[in-house]
Amino acid sequence: MGDEVDLVSEQDVLGKRVAVLMTDGVEQVEYTGPRTFLEGKGVRVTLISPKAAGEDVQGMNHDQPGDKFKVELSLSQAHVADYDALLLPGGEENPKKLRQIPEAIAFIKAFDEADKPIAAICHGPWPLIDAGIAESKHLTSYPAIKDDLVNAGAEWTDDEVVVDGKLVTSRKPEDIPAFNDALMKELMVVQQAGADPGPTS
């Protein structure tokens, strides 16, 4: 019976849309892992970057260059209204670069203002500081950026996944399965909320 309920719930995410915001230096598996998982559930995923559509984003396997990934949509052409959730992979250089780009910070902030799920892993939560989202939130991250997040007013704990409202955070690639499951649950909640607004009076 329990499996049946889960199956029905997972059907609800078919056609949901997730934006992935990233640039050069992204930790490859923190992009490919969640993307493969989400697409396997029927979620549509779009790679958005400050770079132009068709350009390459350089992935990293820790400190070694990995694969290149084609940008599917330039950040300047992206609209928050077209997506149900935002995914922020890590890799040290990727979020460091995003923090320097006002349009990237505005895009992240707009998901928060629209009350849409944001899932950030490893160094991925770093730009949440600049977007004003980290303050008063319970979250986790790669330990190296713990102090930055705490100084921004966040409550930081060393857990494989932390969910605070619509914010999902994890620490490292080993946490990806728990991270994926938490994001999936947020997408199912989005679906349920949108499916039946309930009585208006």
N, C-alpha and C positions, 0 to 999 in steps of 0.2 A: 504493500500500500504506500509506504513511504517513497519508494522508488517512482511510483506512478505520479505522485505529487511533484517530485523533483523534475520529472520529464515534462510535465505540463508547464512548470515554471520556466524551464529552459527554452521551451518553444516560444515563450513570450519575448525572448531577446532577439529573435530572428529579425534581421533588417535594422537593428539598432546601429547607430553610427558612433564610432569612437575616433577622435582626433589624436594623433601622436605628434607632439611638438618636440623636435630635436634638430641638432646640427652636428658638425664634425666633432669627433671625440666621444660619441655616444658608446656606452657599454653595450656591445652588440646583442648579447643574449637577453638583456633587459628590454630590448625592442622586439627581437624575433620570438622570444618565448611567449610573452603576452599576446603578440599579434597572431601567432599560430594557434594559440589556445582560443582566442576570441573568434577568429575566422572559422575554426572548427565548430563553433556554436552558432554560426550563421550571422555573426556581427560583422558589419562593414567597417574596415579600418583604413584610415587615410594618413599617409606620412606627410606632415606639414613642416615646413622649415623656413627660416628667414632667407634661405637660398632660393633660387628660381626653380620652378617646376622643370624636371628633366635633368637638373644638376645632381651630382653625387654627394651623399653624406658619407664620410669616412667612419666606419664602425671600428671599435677597439675590442680586443680580447685582453682585458686588464691593460698592460702597458705596451702590447704589441698590436700593430695595425691588423684589422680584420677585413671583413667584406665592405664593399661600397653599396649604398642603397639609393635608388633613384627617388628624388623628391617628387611627390605626386601633386602637391599643391603648395604654391608659395604662400607664406604667412600673409602677405598683403592682399591675397585673394580669398582668405579664409574668413568664414562667418560663424560665430559661436552658435547661432540659431540652427545651423545645419547639423549639429552634433549633439549627442546625448551624454557624452562624457569625454574627459581629457586624460591622456596617459602621458606621464613625464618620466622617460627612462633616465638612468644615471650616466655614469662615466664622468670623470672629473671635469674634463674640458668642455663637454657639451653644456651642462647647466651654467658653468662659469661664463661661457659666451652668451647664453640666453639672458643672463642677468644684466648684460651690457646693452641689451636691445630693448628700448622702450615698448616697441610694438609687441614683442614676445611677452613682456610683463603684463601689458594691457590685455592680451589675449587670455592669459592665465586668470587674471583678475575677473574678466568678464564671465568665465565659467562659474566662479565663486558667486558673483553677483546674481547670476541666473539660477543659482541653487542646483547646479549640475555636478555630478561626481567628478572629482579629480583624484587620480591615482598616481603617486610618485614613489619611485624606488631608488635606494642607494644615495647618490648625490642629487637625485632628481628633486627632492624637496627644497633644495637651496633657493631657487627663484621664488618660492612661496613667501620668503622673507620680503623680497622687493615688491611683491604683489599685495603685501599687507595681510596675507592669509595665515601666516604662522602664529601670529599673536593670539594667545589664549587657547590655542589648539593643542590637543594631545596627539603626539605623532612620534614616529621613529625615523631613522635614516642611517646612512653609513656613519659610523662613530666619529669620523674625522670632522663632520660638520655639526656635531651635537652642540658644541659651544655656541656656534653662530645662531642656531635655532633657539636655544635656551635664552640667549641674549636678546633675541627678537620677541621673547615673551611666550614661547611654546613650552609645553610640558613634554619632556622627552623620556621615553622608556625604551629599554633594550628588548623588544619583542619582534617576532618574525613578521607580524602584521598588526597595525593599529588602525582602527576605524573610529573617526570622530565626526559624527554627522555624515556628510558626503565626502569627507577626505579620507583616502586610503593611503597608508604609507608602509614601506618595508625597508629592510636594511641592506640587502645584498642579493646576488643571483640565487643563492641557495633558498631564499625565501619566495622565489617566484611562484611555486605552486599555491602557497597560502595567499599570496598577493593576487594571483589570478582569480582564485575562488572568491575573495572579498570584493574584487571589482565586479565579478559576475553577479554577486548578490545585489550590489548597488544598481546594476543595470536592470535586474528583475524588479527592484523596488520602483525604479523610474517607470517601467512598463506598467506596473500595477497602479501607480499613481495616475498615469495618463489614461489608463483603460477605462476607469470608472470614477468620475469625479464625485459621484454620490449625490444625494439630494441637495438642492441648492437652498432650500428654505429650512 
